Amino acid sequence: MRAISMEEFGGPEVLRLREIPEPRPRAAHHLLRVTRAGVNFADVHVRGNTYLSPVTLPYVPGNEVVGTTEDGRRFVGLTQGGGYAEQALLHRRVAWAVPDDITDDQAVALALQGQSAWHLLFTTARVAAGETVVVPAAGGGLGSLAVQLAREAGATVIALASTERKRRLARDLGADAAIDSTADDLTARILDAAGGPVQVALEMTGEPVLSRVLDALAPHGRLALYGFASGRPADLPIRALLEKSITVSGFWLPNLYRDREALPTSMTALFEAVRKGAVKPVHGGVLPLGDASTAHATLATREHVGKLSLDPTT
């Protein structure tokens, strides 16, 4: 079958289309013919050998897929690699039947980024109605979903984004304010937009944004960390955390893969939110499988909006 296989770490050019053996059916797995493979920043970290879980080469990237079984059933789910391919195996514990009224493009946005947004907000940060939450990268796949989920939960949403196009999208999705994440006076802008310190902040950028967002948190505020896209992780200022009794929590979705309740709960909630129109996944484009390197280069520009995916059928 055709797949994107990495034989070395490096830039987008290491993502090459190759013929590899088809996966063999396995117990407790669904074998899918893939129709959508999600592209995520986690894949960029894998490609550069900076991912939280090291991989062994050669390696097929891709951690979320939508596809159809031989008997015609449609599933969306999570993999630990192997998604950028014409066929993929999904363990039944992290695979969910896609309702007929949910499209492939909607479903692929929910498996990794949708569930990450849901658990960041409601499991890790415990956002409640009436609180104010800062959402980074609000024009991206995860951020655009987090804006909508937080709004639906009754929170005030302060969106961060690096371009006016993304900030306009965040406002259209329901953010109460949208701020330039590259601003030197980011802390002051957050405080002004929120009318004071905020209760909750999600953060995936790294320095210098992390420190500026941390300074905008109220006493007893909660900070949920899920990445460092800038490539500059920070040593957290212990004194500042103590002075304001701030709670800092890390989040990585694979830690929930063995939980028999967490992901089914979030996936059910996400399907229902899409059905009733409370959440509208932002379609960021679909590229042929062989254009995986272009997809990664597009991510690097930070200009794209919404969910980017690959179509292995083309």
C-alpha positions, -999 to +999 in steps of 0.1 A: +000+000+000+010+037-003+021+054+029+043+083+040+074+067+056+102+086+073+136+070+071+154+099+089+144+129+111+144+164+097+124+189+077+092+183+057+113+168+029+118+135+049+081+127+044+082+106+013+055+085-004+065+049-005+051+014-010+051-006+023+034-038+034-003-037+043-011-040+080-022-075+090-056-078+108-051-080+146-074-091+174-092-062+191-085-039+162-104-025+132-086-025+099-096+006+080-092+019+045-083+054+054-103+083+040-088+111+062-056+113+081-053+142+105-022+164+104-011+178+138+018+196+155+025+163+173+035+150+138+059+179+134+075+170+167+078+133+156+094+144+123+120+165+142+126+138+168+113+161+196+081+142+204+073+131+240+074+095+230+105+086+208+099+067+176+120+041+158+128+046+121+115+038+095+082+053+108+048+062+093+035+093+111-001+101+118-021+096+150-057+100+139-077+086+110-112+082+096-119+052+075-141+023+066-139-013+074-143-041+048-179-045+058-187-008+053-187+006+088-171+040+093-148+047+123-127+076+136-100+069+160-065+073+174-033+055+164+002+056+177+017+062+143+006+047+110-021+072+101-005+086+069-013+055+049-040+039+027-048+014+055-045+016+093-052-004+124-073+012+152-076-005+186-113-008+195-107+011+227-098+042+209-121+039+179-156+053+176-184+046+150-190+078+131-227+088+130-242+091+096-248+128+100-211+135+108-188+140+078-153+126+075-139+162+077-158+169+109-149+136+124-111+138+118-111+172+136-126+156+168-104+125+174-072+141+186-077+179+186-113+178+197-108+154+225-076+173+236-096+206+237-124+189+257-102+174+283-079+204+286-110+225+294-131+202+315-108+175+329-076+194+335-086+230+339-121+224+351-135+254+334-169+265+348-196+289+336-188+325+345-150+320+345-126+336+320-103+314+300-074+323+277-072+301+246-039+301+225-036+294+188-073+301+185-073+299+147-059+264+147-076+230+148-075+226+186-078+262+195-108+269+173-126+240+190-116+251+225-130+286+218-164+270+209-164+245+237-156+271+264-182+295+250-208+267+251-199+260+287-207+296+296-171+309+300-157+342+288-132+335+261-100+355+255-085+342+222-049+345+213-038+344+176-008+357+156-027+371+126-057+392+120-073+365+099-071+341+128-083+366+154-113+374+132-121+337+130-119+334+168-144+362+172-167+347+146-166+314+166-177+332+198-146+345+215-153+376+236-120+391+226-091+382+203-056+394+210-023+394+190-003+366+207+030+382+195+024+415+213+051+426+238+024+439+261+003+407+259-003+405+297-017+441+297-039+433+267-053+402+284-060+420+316-077+449+297-099+425+276-109+404+306-114+434+329-088+419+353-069+387+360-083+355+344-092+322+362-079+298+335-054+297+307-045+270+282-009+273+269+010+255+241+033+281+228+063+283+252+083+314+259+078+343+258+040+338+256+039+314+286+053+340+311+030+367+298+000+345+301+011+333+336+013+370+347-024+375+337-037+347+360-057+355+391-049+340+425-059+304+425-058+304+388-052+272+367-027+269+339-030+238+316+001+232+295+000+210+264+030+220+243+057+244+234+053+252+197+079+280+199+105+253+207+113+273+239+100+255+270+103+274+302+114+268+338+083+279+356+088+307+382+081+289+415+079+321+435+051+335+412+032+302+415+034+303+453+025+339+456-007+334+437-014+298+446-015+289+409-021+253+398-001+241+368-012+209+351+004+192+321-017+174+295-010+147+269-039+129+254-022+094+251-023+092+289-061+087+285-059+059+259-063+032+285-091+050+304-123+031+295-146+061+303-127+094+296-125+093+258-159+077+251-174+104+273-156+132+254-163+117+219-200+114+227-201+150+239-183+162+208-205+144+184-236+158+201-221+193+201-215+191+163-250+177+157-267+206+175-244+232+159-227+243+191-194+233+177-184+236+140-150+222+132-131+246+110-121+229+077-085+239+070-080+219+038-074+184+025-043+174+006-035+142-013-014+117+007+017+124-013+016+161-003+023+154+034+055+175+032+034+204+018+010+200+047+038+201+072+053+232+055+019+248+057+017+242+094+051+258+098+040+291+082+014+295+110-009+310+083-034+282+080-066+280+099-086+251+112-080+214+106-056+202+080-058+166+068-046+142+041-067+121+017-050+087+011-075+079-016-059+105-039 
